[in-house]
Amino acid sequence: MKSTSRVQTDKTASRFIMRSYRRIPTWYMSYYMGGDLIGKGVVTNLSCTGMRVLGDHAMQPGTTLALRLNLEEDMPPLEIERVTVQWVKEAEFGVRVVTIKPAAAKRIVQFLATQARGLR
């Protein structure tokens, strides 16, 4: 009987994963593309490894997308080659960054550092 409880506890524990990066609250326009889908959304929080998107299309966990994020008005959009949808709740979904060019990753890190300093 104890082994069954342990298995159930282990399954529950594996669902909770600590993020290695702090997410910063944001409100930036984005476009996401995958297959014949083109969607528009707002990134409501952002980290180096993922983000939460309030989108205009229903998503499914496991969906792979390309994402274009407008961080600054005077800069070109940030291109993320590949993200994977991790979870969905109504019109919101969370994505994990899978493939990103080093320059884009550096831009996110610099942007988040600037934002974090402003939140203190």
PLY file of the C-alpha trace (Angstrom):
ply
format ascii 1.0
element vertex 120
property float x
property float y
property float z
element edge 119
property int vertex1
property int vertex2
end_header
0.00 0.00 0.00
2.82 2.41 0.78
4.39 1.92 -2.64
1.12 3.02 -4.31
1.09 6.21 -2.22
4.71 6.86 -3.09
3.97 6.47 -6.83
1.04 8.87 -6.62
3.16 11.39 -4.72
5.96 11.09 -7.28
3.53 11.71 -10.17
2.13 14.79 -8.46
5.61 16.08 -7.62
6.79 15.73 -11.22
4.13 18.19 -12.42
5.59 21.06 -10.43
8.82 22.41 -11.88
10.67 25.41 -10.48
11.54 27.96 -13.13
15.21 28.72 -13.37
14.51 32.32 -14.45
12.24 34.97 -13.02
9.34 35.95 -15.25
8.75 39.67 -15.71
5.21 41.03 -16.17
4.87 42.55 -19.65
2.29 43.70 -22.20
3.90 43.38 -25.64
2.34 42.54 -28.99
3.36 39.30 -30.64
2.61 37.18 -33.66
2.88 33.41 -33.69
2.98 31.13 -36.71
2.75 27.39 -37.11
1.64 25.35 -40.12
-1.15 27.40 -41.73
-1.90 29.27 -38.48
-1.03 32.93 -37.97
-2.12 34.37 -34.64
-1.83 37.66 -32.82
-1.38 37.94 -29.09
-0.01 39.80 -26.12
2.93 38.47 -24.12
1.89 39.00 -20.49
5.07 37.70 -18.90
8.50 36.86 -20.19
11.63 35.01 -19.08
14.78 33.81 -20.82
13.24 30.40 -21.37
9.54 31.04 -21.91
6.53 33.31 -21.83
2.79 33.51 -21.30
0.71 34.61 -24.28
-2.88 35.85 -24.40
-3.74 34.84 -27.96
-6.54 34.94 -30.49
-6.37 31.22 -31.45
-7.04 28.05 -29.50
-3.78 26.21 -28.88
-2.96 22.65 -27.93
-0.07 21.60 -25.67
2.81 20.29 -27.75
2.16 22.65 -30.68
5.35 24.06 -32.20
5.33 27.72 -33.29
7.60 30.50 -34.47
7.12 33.72 -32.54
7.76 37.38 -33.32
7.78 39.73 -30.33
7.69 43.54 -30.44
9.68 44.62 -27.37
10.64 48.16 -28.33
8.97 50.50 -30.81
12.23 51.72 -32.31
13.72 48.21 -32.75
12.86 45.41 -35.15
10.75 42.58 -33.70
12.51 39.84 -31.80
12.39 36.55 -33.73
12.18 33.24 -31.90
12.51 30.37 -34.37
10.78 27.72 -32.31
8.68 27.57 -29.16
6.55 24.73 -27.83
3.17 25.22 -26.15
3.44 23.77 -22.63
0.00 24.52 -21.22
-3.30 26.12 -22.25
-6.00 27.84 -20.19
-8.79 29.33 -22.32
-7.18 32.06 -24.48
-3.85 31.98 -22.59
-1.00 29.60 -23.20
2.55 29.18 -21.97
5.44 28.47 -24.30
8.96 27.19 -23.76
11.71 28.56 -26.00
13.29 25.70 -27.98
15.35 27.44 -30.69
16.55 31.04 -30.61
19.52 32.77 -32.21
22.23 33.96 -29.78
21.65 37.63 -30.66
17.93 37.33 -29.89
18.63 35.49 -26.62
21.09 38.22 -25.61
18.49 40.87 -26.41
15.96 39.16 -24.13
18.49 38.91 -21.30
19.38 42.61 -21.62
15.72 43.60 -21.82
14.82 41.55 -18.73
17.75 42.98 -16.78
16.58 46.51 -17.58
12.99 45.66 -16.63
14.06 43.97 -13.37
16.05 47.05 -12.33
12.93 49.15 -12.93
10.78 46.89 -10.72
13.03 47.28 -7.67
0 1
1 2
2 3
3 4
4 5
5 6
6 7
7 8
8 9
9 10
10 11
11 12
12 13
13 14
14 15
15 16
16 17
17 18
18 19
19 20
20 21
21 22
22 23
23 24
24 25
25 26
26 27
27 28
28 29
29 30
30 31
31 32
32 33
33 34
34 35
35 36
36 37
37 38
38 39
39 40
40 41
41 42
42 43
43 44
44 45
45 46
46 47
47 48
48 49
49 50
50 51
51 52
52 53
53 54
54 55
55 56
56 57
57 58
58 59
59 60
60 61
61 62
62 63
63 64
64 65
65 66
66 67
67 68
68 69
69 70
70 71
71 72
72 73
73 74
74 75
75 76
76 77
77 78
78 79
79 80
80 81
81 82
82 83
83 84
84 85
85 86
86 87
87 88
88 89
89 90
90 91
91 92
92 93
93 94
94 95
95 96
96 97
97 98
98 99
99 100
100 101
101 102
102 103
103 104
104 105
105 106
106 107
107 108
108 109
109 110
110 111
111 112
112 113
113 114
114 115
115 116
116 117
117 118
118 119
